[in-house]
Amino acid sequence: MGPSPDSRFSGAVAAVTSAFGDPTRREIFLFVRSRPGATATEVANHFSLHPNVARHHLDRLATAGYVDVTVERGSVTGAGRPAKRYRVVGGDPTVELLTRRDDLLVLLLQEALQLLGPAAAELMAERVGEQYGRTLAEQMEPGDGQRSVRTAMHAIAQTLTAHGFAAHAEDAGASTAVVADACPFGDAAAQNPVLCAVDRGMVKGLLAGLCHDGAPAVPVVMSSRARGDDACAALV
């Protein structure tokens, strides 16, 4: 007798959790899905990771059967290795569980925000965003750690894009803005604009981690479509 539907489902959940339990690995999977044939170097550059870290995540996805690996003969990486290219394996229904899990988490988040009340929820959202932004900054290459504010804002745009914001940097005189064309929170942000405080916190945390040590805190002016503004942007 073969495994029951329940056991197969449990096995699928366990497989997805093992492969995608790390949020960075999940973002890497989505990046490779959108860019078939990506290399570990391209992934590392896009997510501001060390190439060895990117390669580790890709190898975990390949071992789990979510990504195929091909070796490009006649081409080598900067480390002298044959270039490996990664492509997502199509037709795996377990990947749909990721979206379902996110839907459940969004519902849970909305309920929690309502229980907290707007003031406490916004304070918590900004604090979580700032802590996460500082963590992301620490994961950047050591040589990239001391940047000007303008250079940091361009790096922040790339980082936010990797997290689903589809962001880009715009320079205007002495100011630089990071403009987000998408929101990873989707309809949840429109219903709970307090979530925009996460974005503000991430920008503040990334700036603090990427700019020169000892520099005064850089004031960040935020706008948000969910709050009635024309765009979602951070301006310094």
C-alpha positions in Angstrom: 0.0 0.0 0.0 1.4 3.4 -1.0 1.5 6.5 1.3 -1.8 8.1 2.2 -2.7 11.6 0.8 -2.1 13.0 4.2 1.4 11.6 4.5 2.2 12.8 1.0 1.0 16.2 1.8 3.0 16.2 5.1 6.1 15.1 3.1 5.5 18.0 0.6 5.3 20.5 3.5 8.5 19.1 5.0 10.3 19.3 1.7 9.2 22.9 1.1 10.1 23.9 4.6 13.6 22.4 4.3 14.2 24.0 0.9 12.6 27.4 1.5 12.7 27.9 5.3 15.4 30.5 4.8 13.9 33.7 3.4 17.0 34.5 1.4 16.8 31.1 -0.3 13.2 31.6 -1.2 14.1 35.0 -2.8 17.0 33.4 -4.7 14.6 30.7 -6.0 12.2 33.4 -7.3 15.1 35.3 -8.9 16.3 32.2 -10.7 12.8 31.4 -11.8 12.6 34.9 -13.4 16.1 34.6 -14.9 16.7 31.0 -16.2 20.4 30.3 -16.5 21.5 32.6 -13.8 25.0 32.0 -12.2 26.0 32.0 -8.6 27.9 35.3 -9.3 24.8 36.9 -10.7 22.8 35.8 -7.7 25.5 37.0 -5.3 25.6 40.5 -6.9 21.9 40.8 -7.0 21.4 40.0 -3.3 24.7 41.5 -2.1 25.9 38.1 -0.8 29.3 36.5 -0.8 29.5 34.1 -3.8 30.1 31.2 -1.5 26.9 32.0 0.4 24.9 32.3 -2.9 26.4 29.0 -4.1 25.4 27.3 -0.8 21.7 28.4 -1.2 21.7 27.3 -4.9 23.2 23.9 -4.0 20.5 23.4 -1.3 17.8 24.2 -3.9 19.4 21.8 -6.4 19.8 19.0 -3.8 16.1 19.4 -3.0 15.2 19.1 -6.7 13.8 22.6 -7.2 16.7 23.8 -9.4 18.6 22.2 -12.2 22.3 22.8 -12.6 24.2 22.8 -16.0 27.9 23.4 -16.4 28.8 25.8 -19.2 31.9 24.3 -20.9 34.6 26.8 -22.0 33.4 29.4 -19.6 34.9 30.0 -16.1 34.0 32.2 -13.1 36.3 34.7 -11.5 37.5 31.9 -9.2 38.5 29.7 -12.2 35.7 27.3 -11.9 33.5 26.2 -14.8 30.4 28.4 -14.9 27.4 26.7 -13.5 24.0 27.9 -14.6 20.8 27.3 -12.6 17.2 26.9 -13.8 14.0 26.2 -11.9 12.5 22.8 -12.4 9.0 23.3 -13.7 5.8 21.6 -12.8 6.4 21.0 -9.1 3.0 21.5 -7.4 4.6 21.8 -3.9 5.8 25.3 -4.8 2.2 26.4 -4.6 2.3 25.8 -0.9 4.6 28.9 -0.5 1.8 31.2 -1.7 -0.8 29.5 0.5 1.5 29.9 3.5 2.0 33.5 2.8 -1.7 34.1 2.5 -2.1 32.6 6.0 0.7 34.7 7.4 -0.8 37.9 6.0 -4.2 37.1 7.7 -2.4 36.4 11.0 -0.5 39.7 10.7 -3.6 41.7 10.0 -5.3 40.3 13.0 -2.3 41.0 15.2 -2.1 44.6 14.0 -5.7 45.2 14.8 -5.2 43.8 18.3 -2.1 46.0 18.9 -3.7 49.3 17.9 -2.3 51.8 15.4 0.3 53.5 17.6 1.9 50.3 19.0 1.7 48.5 15.7 3.5 51.3 13.8 6.2 51.4 16.5 6.7 47.7 16.3 6.7 47.7 12.4 9.4 50.3 12.2 11.5 48.7 14.9 11.3 45.3 13.1 12.1 46.9 9.8 15.1 48.8 11.2 16.5 45.7 12.8 16.1 43.7 9.6 17.7 46.5 7.6 20.8 46.5 9.9 21.0 42.7 9.5 20.9 43.0 5.7 23.7 45.7 5.8 25.9 43.3 7.9 25.5 40.7 5.1 27.0 43.0 2.5 30.6 42.5 1.4 33.0 43.8 4.1 34.6 46.2 1.5 31.2 47.7 0.7 30.5 48.7 4.3 31.6 52.3 4.3 29.6 54.3 1.7 28.4 57.7 1.1 24.7 58.3 1.6 24.0 58.5 -2.2 25.9 55.3 -2.8 24.1 53.6 0.1 20.7 54.7 -1.3 21.5 53.0 -4.7 22.5 49.9 -2.8 19.3 50.1 -0.8 17.2 50.2 -4.0 18.8 47.0 -5.1 18.2 45.4 -1.7 14.6 46.4 -1.6 14.1 45.1 -5.1 15.4 41.7 -4.0 12.7 41.8 -1.3 9.8 42.4 -3.7 9.7 46.3 -3.8 10.8 46.7 -7.5 12.7 49.8 -6.4 15.0 52.2 -8.1 17.1 55.2 -7.0 16.6 58.7 -8.4 19.3 61.4 -7.9 18.0 65.0 -7.8 20.6 67.6 -6.8 21.9 66.9 -3.3 19.0 64.5 -2.6 18.5 60.9 -3.5 15.2 59.0 -3.5 14.4 55.3 -3.5 11.1 54.8 -5.3 9.3 51.5 -5.0 7.0 50.5 -7.8 5.6 47.4 -6.0 4.8 46.4 -2.5 5.4 42.8 -1.2 2.6 43.3 1.3 0.1 43.6 -1.5 -3.5 44.4 -0.4 -2.5 44.0 3.3 -0.6 47.4 3.1 -3.7 49.1 1.6 -5.8 47.8 4.4 -3.2 48.4 7.1 -1.0 51.4 6.1 0.9 50.9 9.3 2.9 48.3 7.4 4.6 51.1 5.5 6.5 51.7 8.7 8.4 48.5 7.9 9.7 50.1 4.8 10.8 53.2 6.7 12.6 51.1 9.3 14.4 49.0 6.6 15.7 52.1 4.9 16.9 53.6 8.2 18.5 50.3 9.3 20.3 49.9 5.9 21.5 53.5 5.9 22.8 53.1 9.5 24.7 49.9 8.5 26.0 51.1 5.1 27.2 54.7 5.9 30.3 55.9 7.6 30.7 54.9 11.3 30.0 57.8 13.6 28.0 59.8 11.1 24.8 61.4 12.5 21.6 59.7 11.7 20.3 60.6 8.2 16.7 62.0 8.3 14.5 59.9 5.9 11.3 61.4 4.5 8.8 58.7 3.5 5.8 58.8 1.2 3.3 56.0 0.8 0.4 55.3 -1.7 -1.4 53.5 1.1 -1.4 56.8 3.1 -2.6 58.8 0.1 0.7 60.0 -1.4 1.5 59.9 -5.1 4.3 57.3 -4.7 6.0 55.0 -2.3 9.4 56.5 -1.8 12.2 57.3 0.7 14.0 60.6 0.3 17.3 61.7 1.9 
